[in-house]
Amino acid sequence: MAQLIKNLFILLILNFLICYNTMAQSDSSRIRHTVAFKLKHPIGSSEEQDFLKAVKKLASIPGLEKFEFMKQISKKNPFDYGISMEFANQKIYDQYNNHPDHVAFVQQRWLKEVEDFLELDYEIKITD
Amino acid sequence: MAQLIKNLFILLILNFLICYNTMAQSDSSRIRHTVAFKLKHPIGSSEEQDFLKAVKKLASIPGLEKFEFMKQISKKNPFDYGISMEFANQKIYDQYNNHPDHVAFVQQRWLKEVEDFLELDYEIKITD
């Protein structure tokens, strides 16, 4: 009986270690957050330029890495621009989403001036 | 009259130089080609694994740089996976599109096994 309890205890410890490792890996997965979008403003207008300036200001929110603003050039979708950024893990991504500057930008600019958009978030493998 | 011809000739040369410069810039723009997709196969099935192996083989096509295969994790779109790759310019991107391995992959696998997909192509600025 003592041996059985010992074995069960060892199994429990092993199980805990495997679970913990999986959770830690999941939490540490790097995330590339991308958004393709099309504005209500005409291309080249001062309203568009002003909006894009506000988008680029998001790059200074803490935790945001590798910010890219890009022209979208495929004719196979309706979007004119794209942004891409990376976060070290889901927690830092959540902190960005809840940051007052991001919340204010979404409420005051994004919801009013964007005609159409699509978010794609990718899990980035750090090891090859 | 000779002066007018001379001026017109200078304008023609200037025009040619501006056009050539614009074309050269456009041709040298780096492109990030991305495709988000969802397969007809169940997640974790051997058919899915076989398809993903075939996708990853595309990475060896000449001219293709920075190939990435990623899990798509946002719930705000229907896609499960994404691939990203870069080309030094539009000409090399076209060569990839027309490469026999790519053409065969699209005909024999992509069109039959993919349920839904979206292509987004971004112009990458080389200078910051």
Boltz contact constraints between the chains, C-beta under 6 A:
constraints:
  - contact:
      token1: [A, 36]
      token2: [B, 120]
      max_distance: 6.0
  - contact:
      token1: [A, 70]
      token2: [B, 122]
      max_distance: 6.0
  - contact:
      token1: [A, 70]
      token2: [B, 123]
      max_distance: 6.0
  - contact:
      token1: [A, 71]
      token2: [B, 123]
      max_distance: 6.0
  - contact:
      token1: [A, 72]
      token2: [B, 120]
      max_distance: 6.0
  - contact:
      token1: [A, 72]
      token2: [B, 122]
      max_distance: 6.0
  - contact:
      token1: [A, 73]
      token2: [B, 121]
      max_distance: 6.0
  - contact:
      token1: [A, 73]
      token2: [B, 123]
      max_distance: 6.0
  - contact:
      token1: [A, 74]
      token2: [B, 119]
      max_distance: 6.0
  - contact:
      token1: [A, 74]
      token2: [B, 121]
      max_distance: 6.0
  - contact:
      token1: [A, 76]
      token2: [B, 119]
      max_distance: 6.0
  - contact:
      token1: [A, 82]
      token2: [B, 122]
      max_distance: 6.0
  - contact:
      token1: [A, 119]
      token2: [B, 74]
      max_distance: 6.0
  - contact:
      token1: [A, 119]
      token2: [B, 76]
      max_distance: 6.0
  - contact:
      token1: [A, 120]
      token2: [B, 36]
      max_distance: 6.0
  - contact:
      token1: [A, 120]
      token2: [B, 72]
      max_distance: 6.0
  - contact:
      token1: [A, 121]
      token2: [B, 73]
      max_distance: 6.0
  - contact:
      token1: [A, 121]
      token2: [B, 74]
      max_distance: 6.0
  - contact:
      token1: [A, 122]
      token2: [B, 70]
      max_distance: 6.0
  - contact:
      token1: [A, 122]
      token2: [B, 72]
      max_distance: 6.0
  - contact:
      token1: [A, 122]
      token2: [B, 82]
      max_distance: 6.0
  - contact:
      token1: [A, 123]
      token2: [B, 70]
      max_distance: 6.0
  - contact:
      token1: [A, 123]
      token2: [B, 71]
      max_distance: 6.0
  - contact:
      token1: [A, 123]
      token2: [B, 73]
      max_distance: 6.0
